[in-house]
Amino acid sequence: MVQLLESDILTKEVLDWTGVHLFHFEGSSCSQKARVFMNLKGIEWESHPINLGTGENYSEYYLGINPRGLVPTLVQDGEVHIESNDILILLDDRFPENKLIPDGVENKMAELLRHEDDLHLDLRTITFRFTQPRGKEPRSKDTLQNYRDRGTGRVRGEKDAHKDVELKFWETAATVGITDDAVHASAARFKDTLNGLANQLERTGYLFGNDLTVLDIAWVIYVNRLVRCGYPLERLHPKVDEWFWPLRERPEFAQELNVSPAVQKAVDENHARQRREGKTLVDVAGL
């Protein structure tokens, strides 16, 4: 559980906040996961939007709260938590109504969620190539310098290696780009994992038994992003497709996952260009 120490935090005002506060971004998959979770739980929370597109997550204010510059960040009664799956586990324990993690399987659920989290950079790789165009430099040099210079750079009192991973991703995206090889490798990892989910769904109605759990929330978010990128879910994983769409269309999910007409238009135009060039996700990944 990644709860920051007071010494990790430079924006001290949040230490005095009461109630449930979430820093989040509309299009962030991890933010969507947290918002859907709280919709289903019926948790009242105060919204603090952070615009990743303008680099607000690299501002002095926000890096003073979350040294990793990622969303979501939960502040509850002065405690600051910065890992999305930890946030869900914590809130399910503290708000026991409408349990989404069955009693007694917390460690197992955390292990399964770690596997989903391990694919986060793979999801970002596919997203930045196959949704709307992102430009040759998704994060400018000045923005990344802000990331280096601001915040404590510490998590639980120690230098945070995660920040180096983030910097490497954005620097590689700007210099090398999102290569065909990177897309192929990321798509292959998802295909293998979704085959595993399909096997589970042959036995149970949901991904962890016959009741909806936090694991279903996490994977609906990822599958939704893959589908928007052009992943052929119905053809490759029909059982997952049957599970996905009824959940995706539930109001608690749909209100967080629907995009604006302008964003959808940009995605559609990008996909049309990729089809003309033979560079869709299916083409590049050999799906």
N, C-alpha and C positions, 0 to 999 in steps of 0.2 A: 504494500500500500504506500504510494508515493505522496505523503503529506509533507509539505515544505516546513523547514524550521524557520523560526522568526528571522534568523540571520541570513537566510536565503532571499528574503523579501526586502526590497527597497521602497516600494510603494506601501508605506506602513498603514495608510488609512484603512485598508481592507481588514486589518487585524481587529478593528473595532466594529465591523459589520455584523449584524444579527440576521438570522433567517438564511434562506437558500438563494444564492446568487450564482448565475452562470454567465461566464464570458464565452461567446460563441460566434460563429459565422454561418450565414444561411446555407452556403454551398459546401461546407466542410462535412465530410462523411462522419467523422467522429462527433461533431456537434449535432448532426442529425440523429445519431444514435442516442445521445443523451436526451435530446428533446423528445424523441418518440418514447423513450423509456419513461420520462416524467409525465408525458401525456397519458400513457397507460396506467401509471401508478396514481395519477391524480395529485401530484405534488405541486404545491404553489411555489413559484420561484420568480425572482427578479431578473430580467433580461439585461445583459450588457453586451450589445453587438460589437464585434471587432472586425473591421474590414480588412481581410487578407489581401484583397486586390490592390489597395492603396498602401500596403505595408504598415498598417496601424499596429499589427502584432509585433513589429520591431520598434515601436515607439518606446521612449524612456519610461513612460507610465506603465505600459503593459509588460515590458520585460522586467520591470520592477516587481511585478506580481508573479509572472511565470517566466523564469529564466530561459526556458526553451522556446518561447515565442510561439507556442502552439495553442490550438483550441481543441476542446473546451478546457476551461479552468473552473473548478467549483470553489466557491467560498461559502462555507457554512459556519456561522457563529464564530468567525475569525480564523477558522482552519482553512488552509489553502491546499487543494488537491489538484494534481495536474495530469494524471493518467486517465483516459476516458473509461477504460474498463474498470479500473479501481473505483472511479466515481460511481458507476452503476452498482457495483458490489456494496459499496458503503451506503448508498441511498436505499438499497433494498433492505439492508439491515436496520437502518434508522427509521424507515417508513414501512413497517411490516404489512400494511394493508396491500392487497393485490400482489402477493409475493410473486416475483419473477425468477427467483432462484430457490428451488426446493430446499427445505431444511436438510442439513446433513451432507449436502453435495457441494458446498461452497468451494472447497479446494479443487474438486474435479471441474467445476464450472470455470474457475480461474484459469486452469490449465487449458481448457478448450478455447477460452477467449484469447489466451496468449497466442495460440496458433493463428487465430484470425488477425491479431495485431501484427504478427510476424509478416503478414502479407501487405502491410500498409504501404510500403514503398513500391511494391508491385502494382497496387491499385493506382498510386499516384503516377507511376510510369505510363500506364495505359490511359489514364484520364488526361494527362497533359499532351498526349499525342492524338487522342480520338474524340475529344469533346470539341468545344469551341477553340479556335486558334489562339495560342498563347504568346506568339512572338518568339524571337530567337533568344531573348533574355528574360525569362519569366520573373526573375528577381534581379533588379539592377545592382550594379557594383556598389552604389551608395547605400542601397537598402541592406545589402549583405554586410557592409561595413558597420552600419548601425547595429546589426545583429551581433557582430563581434564585440563591439565596444560597450554595449549597454547591458544592464542587469548584472547580477553577481556572477553569473555563469556557474553557480553552485546549486546542487540539489542534495538536500539533507547534509549540508556542510561540506560536500566534496565536489571537486571539479566534475562537470557533467559532460561525459563523453558523447551523449546524445546530440549535443550541439554541433560537434564535429561531423557527425553523420548527416545532419541537416545541411550544413554548409557544403559538404562534398556533393550532395545531390544537386543543389542549386547551381554550384559552380560547374559541374559536369553538364547539366542541362544547357547552360549558357555557352559552353565551349564545344562540347561534343554533340550535344542534342540528345533527344530520345531516339536511340538507334533501333534499327530493325531487330538486331540481336537481343537488345534489352527487352523489347516488346515480346519477342518470341519466347524468351525465358520466363517472363512474368506471366504470360498467358498460359504457358505449359503448367506452371505451378497452380494457377487457378483451376485449370481443367482437371488436374489430378485431385485437387481438394474437393471440387464440386462433384466428381465421381464418388468420392467418399461420402459426401452429404446425401447423394442419391441413394447409396446403399443403406444409409440410416433411415431414410424416408420410405424405403421398402418395408421397414419393420414397424415404424411408429408414425404418428400423424404429424409430429413436429420434430425438431432436431435433437431434443433431449426428452423423449417420451411422448406422451399424448396430450400434453398441455403446453401452451405457449410459455417460453422462457426468454431470458435475456439473450440466449444464444441465437434464437430466431430473429430478434431485433437486429443484432450485429450483422447477421448474414443477409437479411433483407436489404440493409443499407449497402453492403458490398455488391450484392447481385444487381441491385437497382443501378448502381454506377456502371457495372460491366455491361448491362443491357443498353444503357444510354450510349456507351462507347461502340456498340455494334456487335457485342458478343452473342453468338447464336445459341442462346440458352435452350429454346424449345427443341432444336435439332439435336444438340449434344447431350442435354440433361433433361429429358421430358418430365421426370419425376420432380426435379427441383423446380421446373417451370410451373407445375401444378400446385406446388406448395407456395411458390413466391407470389403469384398474382393476387390471390384472395387476401393475403396480408398486405401487399402493396396498396390495395384499393381501400383498406380500412381507413377511416378518417384520421385516426391517430398517426398513421404513417403518411397518408397522402398529403396532409397539410404541411409536412416537413420536407417531402421529397419532390413535390411539384415545382417546376421552374417557370420563370416568367416567359411570356411569348417572345420577348427579345432574345433571351438566352437560348430558347429552343430553336429560334430561327437561325442563330449563329451555328448551333450544333448541326442542324439540318444542312445548311450550306457547306459546312466543313465536310460532312459525310458525302454530299454530292460530289464535291471536288475529289475526295479520296476514291470514290467509285470510278470517276473518269480516269484517274491516274493509276488504278489498280493497286491502291495503297490503303484499303480498308483494314480494320483489325483482322478480319478473316483472311485477307490476302497476306498480310505481313506475318501473322502468327501461324499461318498454315492450318487454320481451323476449318 
